[in-house]
Amino acid sequence: MNSITFLVRRGLGVGVVALVLALHVPAPQAWAQARNLPDFTDLVEQVSPSVVNIRTLEKIQRNTEPEGQAQGPDEEMQDLLRRFFGIPMPGPRQQQPQRPGRPQPEDRQRGIGSGFILTSDGFIMTNAHVVQGADQVIVTLTDKREFKARIIGADRRTDVAVVKIDANGLPAVRIGDVGRLRAGQWVMAIGSPFGLDNTVTAGIVSAKQRDTGDYLPFIQTDVAINPGNSGGPLINMNGEVVGINSQIYSRSGGFMGISFAIPIDEAIRISDQLRSNGRVMRGRIGVQIDQVSKEVAESLGLSRAQGALVRAVEPGGPAEKAGVEAGDIVLKVDNALIEKANDLPRQVGNLRPGAKATLQVWRRGAARDLSVTIGEFEPEKTAARTPAPEEEKKAGSVRQWGLQVTELSEAQRRELKLKGGVRVESATEAAARAGLREGDVITAIANTEISTVAEFEAVANRMDKNRPVNVLFRRGEWAQYTLIRPAR
């Protein structure tokens, strides 16, 4: 008696018989599909020796505590993880007993990330945010050798960094062609999520040229990326690196099915400058820009919404000398089309300072070409904190936004070349989620320009604090918009 006959006699019905048949009868089409699924084993063996773990340490001063005192919450959590998982998890370094009450220097682990070997003589690429602020960088290879690395250079705008270890004969990665990458293709990531070395995850390319408001457009994937994967490679089915895993979209802090990688062609361009100069030289023309809406395009006679709307021109800057005016729409830089506003700083930034370029602008119903000499993008500036007499210091805050601001001094206004605005002293909760941070200068709220703390408070008090509000702020040379969304 076979199992199907037994189930029928027990009265489980035709539906169960069909289920058993579906499980036991061969399905050639399904098997064919299964055979076509990718096998990553060879790729893992090929690429994993080129992927490294990166630990960063910082020096802190710590008062030693009497022996026998209870562990802090971090130590208790690490001990719980070690006992629960049965494996060592990243935790604080054990210290030798010191004389109580006196501050002692201590190497404290800042974070864990990933990287990959660019050259056989020890140049390694990772994310800038992995190594930024570190006093010491430790690189661990797959054969468990550890090296102290020195930071060759880090570029915060693109989040690319290069470090160097003293070693030779290392297995370097092969670089792929991002231009041939297509949505729907399989890709693989190797990294150290939560400190678990050489973890392999895979998925597909979800989109290319994904604009997240950062300096570079990203490759979007559904590859599982978690804290610790940052700086690791995104690999195509030829075993070539096509991106650096950099960011995730998350409401929980963990993976939610959307991750972003820096295109490797852009990263290589940045790394070449970091290795040559220790920094990245970018072009600039000195304009503040905004998106071109459909309504604006129609009113100006453009066939579609495209280009970058010039809102302001820096006095004496390269754009003003070239004849660019507020209200112009930049359509091209040389032969590169400007489809949206963020394309302009990217295209100009790729040009060498001092080079000549042709801007095609739309002005009063017609296109015209302007010749501009590219300037150099200065290092990122924020409004530095300057001491002021207590009676002169004016401050304001909006509790519902988690935002505290102070008056700009005349020195700060001169340095940043601003006529007004207020300096962000602290940004928490909704303001922090919107991307604001200390040192930013807010110049407008809800499309209303502000010059002083009093004006800031007057505008803020008129707003419904439970509704989103747009904020225009300056960070470095660039003005940008963000939306503060109060939590409900």
N, C-alpha and C positions, 0 to 999 in steps of 0.2 A: 504493500500500500504506500503510495507516494504521499508527500506532504500536501499536495493540492487536494487529493481525494479526501484526506482526513479533515481538512478545513471545511470542505463542503458538507460533510456529514455532521460536523459540529454546528452547522447552521450559521456560519459567519457570512454567507451570501456571496453573490457574484462579484461584488466590489472587491472583496479580499482576494478571490481567485485571480482577478485581473491584476491586483497589486503584486501577488506572488509571481505571476507570469512575467510582469514587467521587470521584476528583480532577477529572474532566472533565465529568461529567453534572451539570447544574444541580440544586441542592437548594433548592427554594423555601422550605421551612420554615427551613432554616439561614440563608438570606439574610434572611428576615423577622426572625429573632432578631438577626442582625448589625445590621440597620437600627435595632433597638430599643436597642442599646447606647448609653450616654450619650456625647455629644460635649462635651468640656470647653473647647473653644477660645474660645467666646464668654465663658464664665465667667472664663477666665484674663485675657482682654483687659479685662474689666470690673473685676476685683478686684485684679490684680497691682499697679497703680499705688498702691494703698493699703497694700501690704506693704513693710516696711522691713528693712534689715539693721542690726544693732546690734553694734558693737564696743566692748569695755570695756578700759580701760588702767589700770595701777597704777604708782605710783612706786616704784622700787627704788634702792638704793645699790649700785653695782657697781664693783669694782676694775678699771680698764682694764688690758689685757694688752699686752705688747710686740707691735709690728707684725710680721706674718708668722707669728704663732703659729697652730697648727692650729685649725680650727673644732671646736666642741663637737658632740656628737651631734645636738642639735636643729637646729643650722645645717646640718649635713650632710644630715639627713633632708629639711629644707625644700628644699635645693638639688637633691636627688634627685627630689623631687616636681615641682619646677618643670621640670626637664629631661625627666622621664618623661612628664608630662601636657602639657607645652608651654603651661601657663597659670600665672599667679601664684597661689601658695597662701599662706594666712595664715602669716606668719613674723615673726621678730624685726625690729624697725626698725633700719636701718643707722645707725650712730653716727659722728659726726665724731671724728677722732683726738684723744685727750686726753692730758694728761701722765700717763705711766705711774705706777702705784702709788697714786694718790689716788682715793678713792671719788668717783664722779660720779653725779648723779641721772639716771635713765633711765626713759622711759615704756615699759613692757613690756606687750604684749597679754595680757590675762587669758583672753579667750574671745570667742566669736562666737555671736550668737543672732539672733532675729527678733522682729518686732513688727508692729503694724498701727495705722493712723491712726484715732483715735477721733473727733476733731473737726477741722474745717478750719483751726482756729487753732493746731494743733500738739500736741495731747495725744495720746500714743501709749501703747498698752497692750502689756505684755510679761510675762515671768515674773520673779518676785522673784529667783530664783537666777541669772538672766542678769546683773543689774546689782548684785547684792549685793557689797559690798566694793570696788567700782570707784572709782578716783580720777577717772576721766573716762569719759564715755559718748559715743560717736560714732554718729550715725544717718545712714545713707546711703539716699536715696530711689532709686526706679527710674530717674530721670533723671540719676543720678550726683551730685546735689548732696549735700554733706555738712554736717551741723550738729552742734555741741556741744550735748548735751542735759543738762538738770538733772533730777535725780530728785525727783519730787513726793512720792512715798511708795511703800513696798514692804511687803507683808504676807507674812511667811514662812510663816504657818500655812496660807494658801491658795495661796501661790506666785504672787501677783498683784502687779504693779508698774505704776506710771504715770510716764512721763517726759514732758518738755515741750521742744519746740524752738521757736525764734523764727521762725515762718513763718506765712503766711496763704494762703488759697485752696487748701488741700491736699485731695486726694480722700479723704474719710472713708468708712469701711466702712458697710454697712447691717447692723443687728443682727437676727438671726432669733429665732424662737420655739422654744426648746428643748423645750417641752411637746409640740410637734407632731412632733418628731424621733422616728423609729421604727427599731428594729433592722432591718437589711437595706437601708436607704436608702443611696444613693450620696453620698459626701462627698469633698471635695478639700482638700489642704493646699498652701500656698505658704510657702516659707521659704528658709533658707540652710544646708542641711546641709553640714558640713565647709567652710563659707565660700563655697559655690557659690550665688551670689545667685539669687533668683527661680526656684528649683527647684520644679516642680509634681509632686505625687504624688496618687494617688486610690485609693479603696477603698470599703468599706461600713461602716456602723455595726454593730459586733459585739454591743454590749450598752449599756444605759443604767443609771445609778445603780450603777455598779460600785464596790463598797466595797473600797478598798485600805488602809484604816486611817488615811488622812489626814483632814484636817478636812472636805473636801468629797467627795461621791461623783463619780465620773468617767464620761465618755463613753468607752467602749472602741471602738476601730476597728482595721482591718487596714491603714490607710494607712501607707505607708513613712515613718517618722520616724527621723531620725538626729541626732547631736550637731550643733547649729546650727539645727535646726528649732524649738527651744524658744522659746516666746513668739509663734510665728506662728499665723495663724488656721486654724481648721477651718471649711470653707465648705459650705453645702448647695447643692442644685441651683438655688436661686433667687438664688444669688450673695450670700447672707447669712451672716454669721459666727455660728456656733452654739457655738464652743468655742475655747479656747486650747490648742494642743498643748504638753504639759508633760512627760510621762514616757513611757518605754518599758519593757517587760519584756525583759530581755536577760541572757544568760549570757556573751556575748562582748563587750559594749559597743556592738554594732551592732544593727540592726533584726532582729527575729525574728518579725514578724507580729502583734505585739500592742502597741498604743500607746494612750495615755490623754490625754484633753483635759478641761480645766476647763470646765464648762458656762458659757456666756456670761452667763446671767441672774445667776448667783452672782458672776461676775467683774465685771459692771457694778455690782452692789450694793457690792462691795468698792471698786471704782475711784471711785465717787461719794464714799465716805467719805475715801478718800485725797486726792482733789482738794479736799474741803471742809476736812478736819482734818489731813491729812498722816499720819494713822494710822487704824486701825480700832478702834472701840469695840465690845467684845463683852460680852454678858451672861454671868453665871456664877451658880451657886447653891451651890457648895462641897460637892460629893460625889465620892467615888471609886466607880466603877461597874464592873460586869462583865457578861458575857453571861448570859442566862437559858437554862440547858440544859433539855432535854426532861424529864430526871429531876426537876430543881428545880421546873419548872412543874407536873408531875403531883403532886409532894408538897405543893404549896401550893394545889392546886385550880384552877389556871389551865387553860383548855381547850386552850391550845397554848403553845409557847415564844415569848414576846414580851416586849418591855419591856427595861428596864435595871435590873439588880440593884444596889442600893445597898450597897456593902461598908463604907463609912465616911462619916461626916458631919463636916465641918469645925466645930470648936467655935466658936460665936459667928457662924457663917456664915449666909447667907440661908436655906439649907435647914433648919438646926437651928431657926432662929427660926420657920420655918413649920410645924415639927412633924415633919419627915422623920426617920425612924429607920433605922439600919442593919438590913438585911434587907427593907426595903420594895422593891417593884418599881414603877418609874415606868412607867405605861402611856400617859399623854398629857401633853402640854404645851399648855394651852388646848385647841384641838380637833385638834391634830396628833398622830397616832398615833406611838408609839415602837415600831417593829418590832424593832429590835436596839439594842445598847448605844450604838453610835456615833451613833445618831440623836439621843440626848439632848443631848450638847454642841453638836451642830449646831443643833438647834432653839432651845436656850437662848441660844447665841451670837448668833443672829439677833435676839434681843430687845434693846430699848434698856435700858441700865442705869437703874434707878429705876422701871421699869414694873412693874405688877402682873400676875401670871400665875397660872393655876390648874393645879396638878399633880394628876393623878389617879394615886393609888398603890394597889397591892394589898397589903393587910396582914391577916394571919390570916384568910384565906378570904373577904375582902370588899374591894370598891373604895371608896375615900373620896377626897374632894376637899380639897386644901390650898391656901391662898392664900400665894403667895410674892412677895416684893419682889426683883426681879432685881438682883444686884450687878454690879460692873464687873470684867471680866477684866483682870488686871494684865499688864504686859509680861512676856514669857517670861523666866523666871529659871532659872539653873542654879547648882549649888554652886560659888561662886567659889573660886579657888585662894587660900588664905591661908597666909602663912609660919608655920612652927611650928618650935620648937627641935628639933634633930635627934634628941635623946634621946626626945622625946615623939611623934615622927612614926612611925606604924605603917603599913606597906604590905604588900600581898599580891598575888599574881598566880596566874593559871592559864594556863600556856603554851599548852596545847592549845586554849584558847578565844581566845587573843590578848588577854587581859584583865588590866589592872593596876588595883588599887584602893587607896585610902588611907582612913584614919579621918576621919570628920566631926568638925570642931571644934564646941564648944558654940555658937559664934557662927553657924556654918553651920546647925546644927539649929534654932536660934531663928529665923533668917531664913526657912528653908524650912518651919518648923512641923512638924518631924519628931522622933520620939522616937529613931530609930535609922536605920541604913543605912550604906553605904560609898560613897564618891565614886569615880567612874570617872576614873582619871588618863589612861589611854590604852586605845583599843579598836582592835585590828587583826584581820585574818583573820576567823575565825568570828564574833567579837564585832562587828566592823564590819559584816559582812554581815547581821547580825541588826538593825542600825540603832542600836546603842549608840554613844555618843560622849562625849568628855571633858566632865565637868560633870554627867552624869547621876548619879542616886543610886539604887543598887540596894537594895531593901528586902526582897526575898525571892528565894530560889532553890529550884526544885523544890517550891514550895508551903511552904517553910520560911522564916519570918521571920528576918532577920539584923539585928543592931544594931552589930556591930563587925567589924573585919578578922579577928579570931580566929574568930568565928562563921562568917564567910564562908569561910575556909579549911577549917574543920571540915566544913561542909556540902559544899564543893567536893571535898574529898578522899574523901568517901564516894561520889561520883558516878562513873559510868562515863564517862570523858572522850570516848569514841567514840560516845556516844548523845546525841540531842538533849535539851536541858534548858530548861524554861521559866523565865523571869526576869521578876520584877515590878520596875519602876523608875519613878522620878519624873523628869519633865522639866517645869519650870515648875510650873503648878498641877495638872497631870494625871498620874495614875498609869496606866501601860499595861504590857501584857504583850508579850514577844517570845520567840522560840524560837531559841536558839543551836544551830546544826547544825554540828558539827565536820566538816571536809573528810575524805573517805575516800581 
